Each structure stands twice: as C-alpha cells, then as structure tokens.
C-alpha cells in the first residue's frame, strides 16, 4: 500500500464531493487520493487499469457445437406461452 504523500493527497468527504472533477484529473495524472471521514481514512481514489485481455475470434473453434434442430420450435415452450394447444 502506498502511503499518502502529504495533506494534498488527503481530502475530507465534503472536499471530495465538491472537488470531484479536479480530484479525478489529479488521479488521471498518476496521483492517489485518500478520502477521510474526520481523521480516519475511508477510501482511496486510484486510476482505473483495464486488465481484461482482448478476445480472439475463433478461440473456441471446435469446442462448441449446436444441434441441427436448435432453431426449431419447442412444443413445451409454445404451450407455456399459449401459442400452441
């Protein structure tokens, strides 16, 4: 955990509410902001890092199959929805 570097990185809940846009700009520049209630830290605003990997088309080729009749009407479902007697 990175310790706050001084009072400029620590704000009260009230200050965070009124200065959110400027705090987000600072976070975007690499700063971490600690929000405190009274003297106690309760939250930290940090930059978002997208850790998802891009999807590869065809990555599951050969591992998934569909039945030849997957798009045929299902009699039980039709009865449940009242479209078939």
C-alpha positions as CSV (number, residue, x, y, z in Angstrom):
1,X,0.0,0.0,0.0
2,X,1.3,3.4,-0.9
3,X,1.2,5.9,1.9
4,X,-0.3,9.3,1.2
5,X,2.5,11.8,0.4
6,X,1.1,14.6,2.4
7,X,-2.0,16.7,3.1
8,X,-2.5,17.5,-0.6
9,X,-3.3,13.8,-1.3
10,X,-5.8,13.6,1.6
11,X,-9.2,15.2,1.5
12,X,-12.3,15.1,3.6
13,X,-15.6,13.6,2.3
14,X,-17.0,17.1,1.9
15,X,-14.0,18.3,-0.1
16,X,-14.2,15.2,-2.3
17,X,-17.8,15.9,-3.1
18,X,-17.2,19.5,-4.0
19,X,-13.9,18.9,-5.9
20,X,-14.6,15.5,-7.6
21,X,-13.7,16.6,-11.1
22,X,-10.4,18.1,-10.1
23,X,-9.6,15.1,-8.0
24,X,-10.3,12.8,-11.0
25,X,-7.9,14.9,-13.1
26,X,-5.2,14.5,-10.5
27,X,-5.8,10.8,-10.3
28,X,-5.6,10.7,-14.1
29,X,-2.1,12.2,-13.8
30,X,-1.0,9.3,-11.5
31,X,-1.8,10.7,-8.1
32,X,-3.7,8.6,-5.4
33,X,-6.2,10.5,-3.3
34,X,-7.2,9.3,0.1
35,X,-10.7,10.4,1.4
36,X,-11.1,10.6,5.1
37,X,-14.0,11.0,7.5
38,X,-12.7,13.0,10.4
39,X,-9.2,11.7,11.0
40,X,-9.8,8.2,9.6
41,X,-9.1,7.3,6.0
42,X,-12.2,5.6,4.5
43,X,-11.5,5.4,0.7
44,X,-8.8,5.8,-1.9
45,X,-9.3,7.1,-5.4
46,X,-6.8,5.4,-7.8
47,X,-6.5,5.3,-11.6
48,X,-8.5,2.5,-13.3
49,X,-6.5,-0.1,-15.1
50,X,-8.2,-2.4,-17.6
51,X,-6.9,-5.8,-17.0
52,X,-9.1,-7.6,-19.5
53,X,-7.4,-9.3,-22.4
54,X,-8.8,-8.7,-25.9
55,X,-11.0,-11.5,-27.2
56,X,-9.6,-13.7,-30.0
57,X,-12.2,-14.6,-32.7
58,X,-12.3,-18.3,-33.2
59,X,-10.6,-19.1,-29.8
60,X,-13.2,-21.8,-29.1
61,X,-13.4,-23.2,-32.6
62,X,-14.1,-26.9,-32.4
63,X,-15.1,-26.8,-28.7
64,X,-18.7,-25.6,-29.2
65,X,-21.4,-27.2,-31.3
66,X,-25.1,-26.6,-32.0
67,X,-27.7,-29.2,-32.6
68,X,-29.1,-29.3,-36.1
69,X,-32.5,-28.5,-34.8
70,X,-31.5,-25.7,-32.3
71,X,-33.8,-23.2,-34.0
72,X,-36.8,-25.5,-34.4
73,X,-39.9,-24.6,-32.3
74,X,-40.1,-26.2,-28.9
75,X,-43.6,-27.6,-28.2
76,X,-43.4,-27.3,-24.5
77,X,-42.3,-23.7,-24.6
78,X,-45.1,-22.9,-27.1
79,X,-47.6,-24.5,-24.8
80,X,-46.3,-22.5,-21.8
81,X,-46.6,-19.2,-23.8
82,X,-50.1,-20.2,-25.0
83,X,-49.1,-20.3,-28.7
84,X,-49.9,-24.0,-29.1
85,X,-52.7,-26.1,-27.6
